[in-house]
Amino acid sequence: MSSIMYAIIILFVSYYAYKRRSLTMSGAIAAFFVGIGIALGFGYKGLLILGAFFVSSSMLSKYKSITKQSMEKKTQKGSTRDWLQVMANGALAAIVGVIYFFTKESVWIMVFAILLAAANSDTWASEIGSLSKKRPLSVRTFKQADTGTSGAISILGTFAALAGSLVIAFVAMLLFPIQPWGIFLIFLFGFLGNVIDTLLGAFIQVEYKCPVCGQIVETKLKCHKTVVKIKGFTLFNNDMVNVLSGFFAVLGYLYFHW
């Protein structure tokens, strides 16, 4: 397939996602460039893996969205993804696509798959875990936390994280010449990315509190009054944590590989 055809297809899908309100306008533009980077290196196979992540995560985001309103209020982001969310989950994968285009070294196929497995694992954990009937447990305080709290885990969310990573591993196996051991590594390091995300969310991700109503949120957007930081570092918001979790998962794999 020619580069022009890839660009047309990616543009159409990005626009369609915008019209379906899965992406904001900025998110659609970011998705286009992420798709171009991935298509450049991995062709339609890379786009299919990206599609498996995007379609499943979008469907899960909209599933029982009313039930998830408390989580969306906390993050102050709904099921429509903006450019920061798109780049947090796809920018590194696009960069890896460009690297593979120039090097053709098979290790970058694994890195690409692990990045999307980590993103899928984290997304499934958040979207499905938020439906748990039991409140999650904070890994920092070992106490129950509100639904949607970064750094908190539930049994349902953990199983969802495992499933999310495993799905991407199997899709990668069907599309690329990856051995069974490689499938396990994609699954393992993809899930590890979710674990890292949880730890970073618990210990360094920023949280703010409204001094009026006591609502705890993850952005500086105003509630009833200017919010006050109560935990973490300003730079490390949810999007930054998503980037770092995938990055560290890949570093772990590269250390193991080399």
C-alpha positions as CSV (number, residue, x, y, z in Angstrom):
1,M,0.0,0.0,0.0
2,S,1.3,3.4,-0.9
3,S,2.2,6.2,1.6
4,I,-0.6,8.3,0.2
5,M,-3.2,5.6,0.8
6,Y,-2.0,5.1,4.4
7,A,-2.3,8.9,4.9
8,I,-5.9,8.9,3.5
9,I,-7.0,6.0,5.6
10,I,-5.5,7.4,8.8
11,L,-7.1,10.8,8.1
12,F,-10.5,9.2,7.5
13,V,-10.3,7.1,10.7
14,S,-9.1,10.2,12.7
15,Y,-12.0,12.3,11.4
16,Y,-14.5,9.5,12.0
17,A,-13.3,9.1,15.6
18,Y,-13.8,12.9,15.9
19,K,-17.3,12.8,14.6
20,R,-18.1,9.9,16.9
21,R,-16.8,12.0,19.8
22,S,-14.1,9.4,20.6
23,L,-11.6,12.2,20.0
24,T,-11.5,15.9,20.3
25,M,-10.4,17.9,17.3
26,S,-6.9,18.2,18.8
27,G,-7.0,14.5,19.6
28,A,-7.9,13.7,16.0
29,I,-5.0,15.7,14.7
30,A,-2.6,14.0,17.2
31,A,-4.0,10.6,16.2
32,F,-3.2,11.4,12.5
33,F,0.4,12.0,13.2
34,V,0.7,9.1,15.5
35,G,-0.8,6.9,12.9
36,I,1.6,8.2,10.2
37,G,4.6,7.4,12.4
38,I,3.4,3.9,13.0
39,A,2.4,3.2,9.4
40,L,5.8,4.5,8.2
41,G,7.6,1.7,10.2
42,F,5.1,-1.1,10.6
43,G,2.6,-0.6,7.8
44,Y,-0.9,-1.9,8.0
45,K,0.1,-4.4,10.7
46,G,1.1,-1.7,13.1
47,L,-2.1,0.2,12.4
48,L,-4.1,-2.9,13.2
49,I,-2.5,-3.3,16.6
50,L,-3.1,0.4,17.2
51,G,-6.7,-0.1,16.1
52,A,-7.1,-3.0,18.5
53,F,-6.0,-0.6,21.3
54,F,-8.0,2.4,20.2
55,V,-11.2,0.6,19.4
56,S,-11.3,-1.5,22.6
57,S,-10.3,1.5,24.8
58,S,-12.9,3.7,23.2
59,M,-15.7,1.1,23.6
60,L,-14.7,0.5,27.2
61,S,-14.6,4.3,27.9
62,K,-18.2,4.6,26.7
63,Y,-19.5,1.4,28.4
64,K,-21.6,2.3,31.4
65,S,-20.3,5.9,31.2
66,I,-22.9,7.1,33.7
67,T,-21.5,4.7,36.3
68,K,-18.0,6.2,35.7
69,Q,-19.0,9.8,36.2
70,S,-17.3,10.0,39.6
71,M,-14.0,8.9,38.0
72,E,-14.4,11.4,35.1
73,K,-15.1,14.1,37.6
74,K,-11.9,13.3,39.4
75,T,-9.7,13.4,36.3
76,Q,-11.9,16.1,34.7
77,K,-11.7,14.2,31.4
78,G,-14.5,12.3,29.8
79,S,-14.5,9.5,27.3
80,T,-13.5,11.9,24.5
81,R,-9.7,11.8,24.3
82,D,-7.7,15.0,23.7
83,W,-4.3,15.4,22.1
84,L,-2.5,15.0,25.4
85,Q,-4.1,11.6,26.0
86,V,-3.4,10.5,22.4
87,M,0.2,11.5,22.6
88,A,0.7,10.0,26.1
89,N,-0.4,6.6,24.7
90,G,0.9,6.8,21.2
91,A,3.8,9.2,20.8
92,L,6.5,6.7,21.8
93,A,5.0,4.0,19.6
94,A,5.1,6.5,16.6
95,I,8.7,7.3,17.4
96,V,9.5,3.6,17.5
97,G,7.8,3.2,14.1
98,V,10.2,5.8,12.7
99,I,13.2,4.1,14.3
100,Y,12.2,0.7,12.8
101,F,11.7,2.3,9.4
102,F,15.4,3.2,9.4
103,T,16.9,0.2,11.2
104,K,14.7,-2.7,10.4
105,E,15.8,-4.4,13.6
106,S,13.2,-6.8,15.0
107,V,13.7,-5.7,18.6
108,W,11.7,-2.5,17.7
109,I,8.7,-4.7,16.8
110,M,8.7,-6.0,20.3
111,V,9.2,-2.5,21.8
112,F,6.2,-1.3,19.7
113,A,4.0,-4.1,20.9
114,I,5.0,-3.7,24.5
115,L,4.2,0.1,24.4
116,L,0.7,-0.6,23.1
117,A,0.3,-3.6,25.5
118,A,1.2,-1.3,28.4
119,A,-1.3,1.4,27.2
120,N,-4.0,-1.2,26.7
121,S,-3.4,-2.8,30.1
122,D,-3.6,0.5,31.9
123,T,-6.8,1.6,30.0
124,W,-8.6,-1.7,30.6
125,A,-7.6,-1.6,34.2
126,S,-9.0,1.9,34.6
127,E,-12.2,1.5,32.6
128,I,-13.2,-2.0,33.8
129,G,-11.8,-1.6,37.3
130,S,-13.9,1.5,37.9
131,L,-17.0,-0.8,37.6
132,S,-15.9,-2.9,40.6
133,K,-18.5,-3.1,43.3
134,K,-15.8,-2.9,45.9
135,R,-13.7,0.3,46.4
136,P,-10.1,0.0,45.3
137,L,-7.2,-0.2,47.6
138,S,-4.4,2.5,47.6
139,V,-1.0,0.9,47.2
140,R,0.4,3.9,49.1
141,T,-1.8,3.9,52.2
142,F,-3.2,0.4,52.0
143,K,-6.6,1.9,52.7
144,Q,-9.7,2.0,50.5
145,A,-9.8,4.8,48.1
146,D,-12.4,6.5,45.9
147,T,-13.1,4.9,42.5
148,G,-10.8,6.4,39.9
149,T,-8.0,7.2,42.3
150,S,-4.6,6.9,40.7
151,G,-2.4,4.4,42.5
152,A,-5.3,2.3,43.7
153,I,-6.0,-1.2,42.6
154,S,-8.9,-3.7,42.6
155,I,-9.2,-7.4,41.8
156,L,-11.4,-6.6,38.8
157,G,-9.0,-4.0,37.6
158,T,-6.0,-6.3,37.9
159,F,-7.6,-9.0,35.9
160,A,-8.6,-6.4,33.3
161,A,-5.0,-5.2,33.1
162,L,-3.8,-8.7,32.5
163,A,-6.4,-9.3,29.8
164,G,-5.6,-6.0,28.1
165,S,-1.9,-6.8,27.8
166,L,-2.6,-10.3,26.7
167,V,-5.0,-9.2,23.9
168,I,-2.3,-7.0,22.3
169,A,0.3,-9.8,22.7
170,F,-1.9,-12.2,20.7
171,V,-2.8,-9.6,18.1
172,A,1.0,-8.9,17.6
173,M,1.6,-12.7,17.3
174,L,-1.0,-12.9,14.5
175,L,0.5,-10.0,12.6
176,F,4.2,-10.3,13.1
177,P,6.7,-13.3,13.2
178,I,6.9,-13.4,16.9
179,Q,7.8,-16.6,18.8
180,P,5.7,-17.9,21.8
181,W,8.4,-16.7,24.2
182,G,8.1,-13.2,22.6
183,I,4.3,-13.3,23.1
184,F,4.9,-13.9,26.8
185,L,7.4,-11.1,27.0
186,I,5.0,-8.6,25.4
187,F,2.3,-9.7,27.8
188,L,4.6,-9.6,30.8
189,F,6.2,-6.2,30.1
190,G,2.9,-4.8,29.0
191,F,1.4,-5.7,32.3
192,L,4.5,-4.4,34.1
193,G,3.8,-1.0,32.4
194,N,0.4,-1.0,34.2
195,V,2.1,-1.9,37.5
196,I,4.6,1.0,37.1
197,D,1.7,3.3,36.2
198,T,0.0,2.4,39.5
199,L,3.1,3.0,41.5
200,L,3.9,6.3,39.9
201,G,0.2,7.3,40.3
202,A,0.4,6.4,44.0
203,F,3.7,8.1,44.9
204,I,4.5,11.0,42.5
205,Q,1.4,11.8,40.5
206,V,0.0,15.2,41.4
207,E,-3.4,15.6,43.2
208,Y,-5.3,18.7,44.1
209,K,-8.1,19.4,46.6
210,C,-10.8,22.0,46.5
211,P,-10.8,23.9,49.8
212,V,-14.5,24.5,49.5
213,C,-16.1,21.1,48.8
214,G,-13.2,18.8,49.5
215,Q,-13.3,17.3,46.0
216,I,-9.9,15.7,45.1
217,V,-9.0,16.2,41.4
218,E,-5.9,15.5,39.2
219,T,-5.8,18.8,37.3
220,K,-5.6,22.5,38.2
221,L,-9.0,23.2,36.7
222,K,-11.1,25.1,39.2
223,C,-13.8,23.4,41.2
224,H,-15.5,25.9,43.5
225,K,-12.2,27.8,44.2
226,T,-8.6,27.5,43.2
227,V,-7.5,24.0,44.1
228,V,-4.6,23.3,46.5
229,K,-1.9,20.7,45.7
230,I,-1.9,17.9,48.3
231,K,0.3,15.2,46.8
232,G,2.9,14.6,44.2
233,F,4.7,16.8,41.7
234,T,3.1,19.3,39.4
235,L,4.9,18.0,36.3
236,F,3.7,14.4,36.9
237,N,0.0,14.5,35.8
238,N,-1.9,11.5,34.5
239,D,-0.6,12.0,30.9
240,M,3.0,12.2,32.0
241,V,2.6,9.1,34.2
242,N,1.2,7.2,31.2
243,V,4.3,8.2,29.1
244,L,6.7,7.2,31.8
245,S,5.0,3.8,32.5
246,G,5.4,2.7,28.9
247,F,8.9,4.1,28.8
248,F,10.1,2.2,31.9
249,A,8.4,-1.0,30.7
250,V,10.3,-0.8,27.5
251,L,13.6,0.0,29.3
252,G,13.0,-3.2,31.4
253,Y,12.5,-5.2,28.2
254,L,15.6,-3.7,26.5
255,Y,17.7,-4.4,29.6
256,F,16.4,-8.0,29.5
257,H,17.0,-8.3,25.8
258,W,20.5,-6.9,25.7
